[in-house]
């Protein structure tokens, strides 16, 4: 029994060794990109990369585990032969993936994914661009590497497996099942809310170091499950008609002055607070119920209040991209799941970093969830603080540290760290108003409303405290929800009221209180905020300056394979699955609204496919 257990353990850790060795080899191959980094950063590449190395090691140990269990009863002569064949095949595959990835990274600047198979549809053309010497060198390296991997398993690991069956059959089976459970945890990527994803290994503001930590086998494997030709989807119109419909809705950015200047300074310190699941329907000043958010209601009297802002989606991963990158949410996917695409997005953080701002993120939850870590680094944030940075005693909710804990951390960080790095830009994600809505607070009977009230109390306490410090003078705080919530419960998932969200700008940097009654989209925050700082980013294709003279008051939002459009004529909602309208209020003008929505969706997916 002991030898069989030892065999499985050795298989698992040998694969980890194989993958870990790839990291310094990758860095050595791309020494020109690695030259300016320290040994400690190289060590960080290896250590952070272990997260995905363990996941792939788990996958590759599944078959040896099953064969080892079979050997308990029938001996291992033919099983050893099968394992030899298995290790030989896998060695070739692993070596091939590594060498191809190593060679292509210099051209692609992202790790290997299913894109390579698009080129293999025309092998002659693909090979025509590869120098013959490079091809020969990589071919030889592949063979040598495959032989070394096979030799390692055949010489040191396989001999550990006993040739005879065992008398302790049931004990060995039980231990093997336990090992299988541990292997499943490794494959899943741990026991937290997030599962294994490429973003787990990101640790640096330098994208090369983050990419170097990625396991190329995992990158390729996961890309197969997401392989789609986005640009061919939702082709409603000819290119000419699409352009004619889309252009007036998203006019080009210009450097002309704003008609409205909201700020006292062009270089404020900026805090964007993303409110988890806050609906405008529970905030009195945006037309919601009374008595739930007394602090936001109070603070709105000294703020810039957007009464008619609408979220672009129903999920946090989409909402973050909409608010922070000005990029429309997709109804059938999420760009956050594609680091090779999300790294091409413009963002508020990147624009501000170019102007000398320090940038950081605070989130009390698991920042590996849905590739969030890679998204933030791709979007230009230099420092990330998440659940693991808080003591276990502070992580009392299902999702991590509650909002009272994180707001207190934010307050201390502003006074002790950020103010020494001025100008600074921080994004803070709350989480207590996420299901299951369990918070250390009890004022309202309805769980969701009570959780919103709890976060509102944290907001009030934080703002009242920061007002008493010098930091308030040049501070701009943007409170905005990541997405709405289906409250009241009578709302349908696709109805506009589901996507109505609060947005309040407050701080010492605000000139004077003002109420904005325009129809505005969550994606417009990026262009509007940057324009207030005299920053124009033409790459913000789907974000518009709310105060531009040619701003079109129109809303686009998406839900599961559907979209909604709201403008001055009314609201229309469309289901892409059945190709039918779900709502037309009023019916007059609905066809025009739906054509606008289709043109936006077609443009969005063309852009997504081209990234």
VOLO-378451 format. One record per residue (C-alpha): x, y, z; residue in one letter. Coordinates in steps of 0.25 Angstrom, whole numbers, padded with zeros to 4 digits, always signed. Example, Ala and Ser with C-alpha at 12.3 -4.5 7.8 and 13.67 -1.06 7.14 Angstrom:
// residues 2
+0049-0018+0031A/+0055-0004+0029S/
This chain:
// residues 611
+0000+0000+0000X/+0011+0010+0004X/+0018+0008-0009X/+0005+0011-0017X/+0003+0023-0009X/+0017+0028-0011X/+0016+0025-0026X/+0004+0034-0027X/+0011+0045-0019X/+0023+0044-0027X/+0015+0045-0040X/+0008+0058-0035X/+0021+0065-0030X/+0029+0061-0042X/+0019+0068-0051X/+0020+0080-0043X/+0035+0080-0044X/+0034+0078-0059X/+0025+0091-0060X/+0033+0099-0050X/+0046+0097-0058X/+0039+0103-0070X/+0038+0116-0063X/+0053+0119-0063X/+0055+0113-0077X/+0044+0123-0082X/+0051+0134-0075X/+0064+0130-0081X/+0058+0129-0095X/+0052+0143-0094X/+0064+0149-0087X/+0063+0162-0094X/+0049+0164-0087X/+0054+0158-0074X/+0067+0166-0073X/+0062+0178-0064X/+0056+0169-0054X/+0062+0164-0040X/+0065+0150-0036X/+0053+0152-0025X/+0044+0155-0037X/+0048+0142-0044X/+0046+0134-0031X/+0032+0141-0030X/+0029+0136-0045X/+0032+0121-0040X/+0025+0122-0027X/+0012+0129-0032X/+0012+0119-0044X/+0011+0107-0035X/-0004+0110-0033X/-0006+0106-0048X/+0005+0096-0048X/-0002+0088-0037X/-0015+0089-0045X/-0009+0083-0057X/-0001+0072-0049X/-0015+0068-0043X/-0021+0066-0057X/-0009+0058-0061X/-0009+0049-0049X/-0023+0045-0051X/-0020+0033-0061X/-0008+0028-0052X/-0018+0029-0040X/-0028+0020-0047X/-0018+0010-0052X/-0012+0009-0038X/-0026+0006-0033X/-0027-0005-0043X/-0013-0011-0040X/-0019-0014-0025X/-0026-0026-0031X/-0019-0030-0044X/-0005-0027-0042X/+0003-0017-0050X/+0010-0023-0061X/+0001-0018-0073X/-0002-0006-0064X/+0013-0002-0064X/+0013-0004-0079X/+0001+0005-0081X/+0007+0015-0072X/+0020+0015-0080X/+0011+0018-0092X/+0004+0029-0085X/+0016+0036-0080X/+0022+0036-0094X/+0010+0042-0100X/+0008+0053-0090X/+0023+0056-0090X/+0022+0059-0105X/+0010+0067-0103X/+0016+0075-0091X/+0029+0077-0098X/+0022+0082-0111X/+0013+0092-0104X/+0024+0098-0096X/+0034+0100-0108X/+0022+0105-0117X/+0018+0114-0107X/+0032+0119-0104X/+0034+0122-0118X/+0021+0129-0121X/+0021+0138-0109X/+0031+0147-0115X/+0021+0150-0126X/+0008+0149-0118X/+0011+0155-0105X/+0001+0145-0098X/+0003+0130-0094X/-0002+0119-0103X/-0017+0118-0106X/-0026+0112-0116X/-0022+0123-0126X/-0011+0115-0131X/-0021+0105-0137X/-0027+0116-0146X/-0013+0117-0153X/-0012+0102-0154X/-0024+0102-0163X/-0014+0106-0174X/-0001+0099-0170X/+0007+0104-0182X/+0004+0119-0180X/+0007+0117-0165X/+0020+0110-0167X/+0024+0121-0178X/+0026+0131-0168X/+0035+0122-0159X/+0050+0123-0162X/+0055+0109-0165X/+0066+0110-0154X/+0056+0114-0144X/+0047+0102-0147X/+0059+0092-0147X/+0064+0097-0133X/+0050+0097-0127X/+0048+0083-0133X/+0061+0078-0127X/+0058+0084-0113X/+0044+0078-0113X/+0050+0064-0115X/+0061+0066-0105X/+0051+0071-0095X/+0041+0060-0097X/+0051+0050-0096X/+0056+0056-0082X/+0042+0056-0077X/+0040+0042-0081X/+0053+0038-0075X/+0050+0045-0062X/+0037+0037-0060X/+0042+0023-0066X/+0055+0024-0058X/+0051+0029-0044X/+0036+0029-0043X/+0030+0016-0050X/+0040+0007-0042X/+0033+0011-0029X/+0020+0004-0033X/+0020-0011-0028X/+0018-0021-0039X/+0009-0030-0031X/-0005-0028-0025X/-0007-0025-0011X/-0013-0032+0001X/-0018-0019+0007X/-0028-0016-0004X/-0038-0008+0003X/-0029+0000+0011X/-0021+0004-0001X/-0034+0007-0008X/-0038+0016+0003X/-0025+0023+0003X/-0025+0025-0012X/-0039+0031-0011X/-0034+0041-0001X/-0023+0044-0010X/-0033+0046-0021X/-0040+0056-0013X/-0028+0064-0010X/-0025+0063-0025X/-0038+0069-0028X/-0035+0081-0019X/-0022+0083-0027X/-0030+0082-0040X/-0041+0092-0035X/-0030+0102-0031X/-0033+0101-0016X/-0045+0102-0006X/-0048+0117-0008X/-0060+0122-0016X/-0051+0124-0028X/-0047+0112-0037X/-0034+0111-0045X/-0032+0122-0055X/-0021+0128-0062X/-0022+0141-0054X/-0018+0133-0041X/-0003+0135-0044X/-0003+0149-0047X/+0005+0157-0036X/+0012+0169-0043X/+0009+0181-0051X/+0019+0176-0061X/+0011+0168-0071X/+0023+0160-0075X/+0025+0154-0061X/+0010+0151-0060X/+0011+0144-0073X/+0023+0136-0070X/+0016+0130-0057X/+0005+0124-0066X/+0005+0110-0069X/+0004+0109-0084X/-0003+0095-0083X/-0014+0101-0074X/-0015+0113-0083X/-0017+0105-0095X/-0027+0095-0088X/-0036+0106-0083X/-0036+0114-0096X/-0043+0102-0103X/-0055+0103-0094X/-0056+0118-0098X/-0053+0117-0112X/-0062+0125-0120X/-0062+0134-0133X/-0068+0146-0127X/-0067+0155-0139X/-0076+0146-0147X/-0088+0146-0137X/-0099+0156-0137X/-0097+0160-0151X/-0111+0167-0153X/-0107+0178-0163X/-0097+0181-0174X/-0085+0188-0170X/-0090+0201-0176X/-0104+0201-0168X/-0097+0196-0156X/-0087+0208-0156X/-0099+0218-0159X/-0107+0213-0147X/-0095+0212-0138X/-0088+0225-0140X/-0098+0235-0135X/-0099+0227-0122X/-0085+0227-0119X/-0078+0240-0125X/-0063+0241-0126X/-0056+0247-0114X/-0051+0261-0116X/-0042+0271-0108X/-0053+0282-0108X/-0056+0288-0094X/-0067+0282-0085X/-0080+0290-0084X/-0080+0286-0070X/-0068+0286-0060X/-0071+0279-0047X/-0057+0279-0040X/-0049+0290-0034X/-0036+0283-0038X/-0031+0276-0050X/-0023+0266-0042X/-0032+0261-0030X/-0029+0249-0023X/-0040+0239-0027X/-0047+0228-0020X/-0057+0219-0028X/-0066+0211-0019X/-0073+0200-0026X/-0085+0197-0018X/-0089+0182-0019X/-0103+0180-0025X/-0108+0193-0021X/-0121+0196-0028X/-0126+0210-0030X/-0140+0205-0025X/-0135+0204-0011X/-0128+0218-0011X/-0138+0229-0008X/-0131+0240-0016X/-0131+0232-0029X/-0146+0229-0028X/-0145+0217-0018X/-0151+0213-0005X/-0150+0222+0007X/-0142+0219+0019X/-0132+0209+0014X/-0120+0218+0011X/-0121+0230+0020X/-0106+0233+0018X/-0106+0233+0003X/-0118+0241+0003X/-0112+0251+0013X/-0099+0252+0005X/-0106+0254-0008X/-0109+0268-0004X/-0095+0272-0005X/-0092+0263-0018X/-0093+0262-0032X/-0105+0252-0033X/-0108+0244-0046X/-0122+0240-0044X/-0124+0232-0057X/-0112+0224-0058X/-0113+0209-0063X/-0104+0198-0062X/-0099+0190-0074X/-0101+0176-0068X/-0105+0167-0057X/-0092+0162-0052X/-0080+0168-0045X/-0070+0163-0055X/-0077+0171-0066X/-0080+0183-0057X/-0066+0185-0053X/-0062+0185-0068X/-0073+0195-0071X/-0070+0205-0060X/-0055+0204-0060X/-0052+0201-0075X/-0064+0208-0081X/-0066+0195-0089X/-0080+0189-0091X/-0084+0176-0085X/-0086+0164-0094X/-0099+0156-0093X/-0093+0143-0096X/-0079+0144-0090X/-0070+0152-0081X/-0057+0159-0086X/-0051+0157-0072X/-0050+0142-0075X/-0040+0145-0086X/-0027+0151-0081X/-0022+0152-0095X/-0033+0161-0099X/-0036+0169-0086X/-0021+0173-0086X/-0024+0181-0099X/-0035+0189-0092X/-0034+0204-0089X/-0037+0208-0074X/-0038+0219-0065X/-0026+0214-0057X/-0017+0213-0069X/-0020+0227-0073X/-0018+0232-0059X/-0005+0224-0057X/+0001+0231-0070X/-0002+0245-0063X/+0006+0240-0050X/-0005+0235-0042X/-0002+0223-0033X/-0013+0212-0034X/-0018+0201-0025X/-0030+0192-0023X/-0037+0188-0010X/-0046+0177-0009X/-0050+0169+0004X/-0053+0156-0004X/-0045+0146-0013X/-0039+0154-0024X/-0036+0141-0032X/-0051+0140-0035X/-0054+0140-0050X/-0040+0145-0054X/-0042+0157-0046X/-0027+0158-0042X/-0022+0158-0056X/-0033+0168-0060X/-0028+0178-0050X/-0013+0177-0053X/-0017+0177-0068X/-0025+0190-0065X/-0013+0197-0059X/-0014+0195-0044X/-0001+0194-0037X/-0005+0189-0024X/-0016+0179-0020X/-0022+0177-0006X/-0031+0165-0004X/-0037+0155+0006X/-0023+0149+0009X/-0018+0162+0014X/-0028+0162+0025X/-0027+0153+0038X/-0036+0141+0037X/-0044+0147+0049X/-0048+0158+0040X/-0053+0149+0029X/-0066+0146+0035X/-0075+0146+0023X/-0076+0135+0012X/-0069+0145+0002X/-0058+0150+0011X/-0057+0163+0020X/-0069+0171+0023X/-0071+0185+0018X/-0068+0191+0032X/-0055+0184+0032X/-0051+0189+0018X/-0056+0203+0020X/-0047+0204+0032X/-0035+0199+0025X/-0038+0208+0014X/-0038+0220+0023X/-0025+0216+0030X/-0019+0214+0016X/-0023+0227+0011X/-0017+0235+0023X/-0004+0226+0024X/-0001+0222+0010X/-0008+0228-0001X/-0007+0243+0004X/+0008+0240+0003X/+0007+0236-0012X/-0002+0247-0017X/-0008+0248-0027X/-0015+0234-0025X/-0026+0226-0031X/-0033+0215-0023X/-0044+0206-0027X/-0051+0199-0015X/-0061+0188-0017X/-0071+0186-0006X/-0077+0172-0003X/-0087+0171+0009X/-0099+0173+0000X/-0096+0161-0008X/-0105+0148-0005X/-0107+0142+0005X/-0107+0156+0011X/-0102+0152+0025X/-0097+0164+0031X/-0093+0168+0046X/-0105+0178+0046X/-0120+0177+0048X/-0129+0189+0045X/-0138+0183+0034X/-0145+0170+0032X/-0143+0168+0018X/-0129+0162+0016X/-0125+0169+0004X/-0130+0183+0009X/-0123+0180+0022X/-0110+0177+0015X/-0111+0190+0007X/-0114+0198+0020X/-0102+0192+0026X/-0093+0196+0015X/-0100+0210+0015X/-0096+0212+0030X/-0082+0208+0026X/-0082+0219+0015X/-0087+0229+0025X/-0077+0226+0036X/-0065+0226+0026X/-0069+0239+0019X/-0072+0246+0032X/-0058+0242+0037X/-0050+0245+0024X/-0057+0259+0024X/-0049+0263+0037X/-0036+0260+0030X/-0027+0268+0021X/-0029+0257+0010X/-0044+0262+0008X/-0039+0275+0001X/-0035+0269-0012X/-0043+0256-0011X/-0053+0252-0021X/-0061+0239-0017X/-0070+0233-0028X/-0081+0223-0022X/-0086+0214-0033X/-0092+0201-0033X/-0086+0189-0041X/-0100+0184-0045X/-0115+0186-0040X/-0123+0176-0033X/-0137+0170-0036X/-0144+0177-0025X/-0155+0178-0024X/-0157+0163-0027X/-0168+0166-0037X/-0158+0172-0046X/-0154+0162-0058X/-0139+0160-0060X/-0139+0167-0074X/-0147+0180-0069X/-0141+0193-0069X/-0143+0195-0054X/-0134+0183-0052X/-0123+0191-0057X/-0125+0205-0051X/-0114+0208-0041X/-0109+0220-0032X/-0097+0228-0036X/-0092+0239-0027X/-0080+0248-0028X/-0076+0255-0015X/-0063+0260-0008X/-0055+0273-0005X/-0052+0274-0020X/-0066+0276-0024X/-0070+0290-0028X/-0084+0290-0024X/-0096+0281-0023X/-0103+0278-0036X/-0114+0268-0040X/-0112+0261-0054X/-0125+0256-0060X/-0120+0251-0073X/-0121+0237-0077X/-0107+0232-0075X/-0100+0218-0076X/-0090+0212-0066X/-0080+0211-0077X/-0080+0226-0079X/-0073+0228-0065X/-0059+0226-0071X/-0060+0236-0082X/-0067+0246-0073X/-0058+0245-0061X/-0045+0246-0070X/-0051+0258-0078X/-0053+0265-0065X/-0038+0264-0063X/-0035+0269-0078X/-0031+0255-0082X/-0037+0249-0095X/-0035+0235-0098X/-0040+0231-0113X/-0039+0216-0109X/-0051+0218-0101X/-0060+0214-0112X/-0073+0210-0104X/-0071+0221-0093X/-0077+0235-0095X/-0075+0249-0088X/-0088+0252-0082X/-0086+0267-0083X/-0082+0267-0098X/-0091+0275-0106X/-0094+0263-0115X/-0096+0253-0104X/-0108+0244-0108X/-0117+0241-0097X/-0118+0226-0099X/-0116+0213-0091X/-0111+0200-0095X/-0111+0188-0085X/-0110+0173-0087X/-0115+0161-0080X/-0114+0146-0083X/-0114+0146-0098X/-0122+0158-0099X/-0122+0173-0099X/-0130+0186-0095X/-0130+0200-0101X/-0135+0212-0094X/-0136+0226-0100X/-0145+0238-0100X/-0156+0230-0108X/-0157+0219-0098X/-0151+0205-0096X/-0150+0192-0104X/-0144+0179-0099X/-0140+0168-0109X/-0137+0153-0107X/-0126+0148-0116X/-0130+0133-0114X/-0144+0134-0120X/-0141+0147-0128X/-0153+0153-0122X/-0156+0166-0114X/-0159+0164-0100X/-0164+0178-0097X/-0168+0190-0105X/-0172+0202-0097X/-0178+0209-0105X/-0179+0200-0117X/-0177+0212-0126X/-0163+0214-0129X/-0159+0201-0124X/-0153+0196-0137X/-0144+0208-0138X/-0139+0205-0123X/-0137+0191-0126X/-0129+0194-0139X/-0120+0203-0130X/-0118+0192-0120X/-0115+0182-0131X/-0104+0191-0137X/-0098+0193-0123X/-0097+0178-0121X/-0092+0175-0135X/-0081+0186-0133X/-0078+0181-0119X/-0075+0166-0123X/-0067+0171-0135X/-0058+0179-0126X/-0058+0167-0116X/-0054+0157-0127X/-0043+0166-0132X/-0036+0168-0119X/
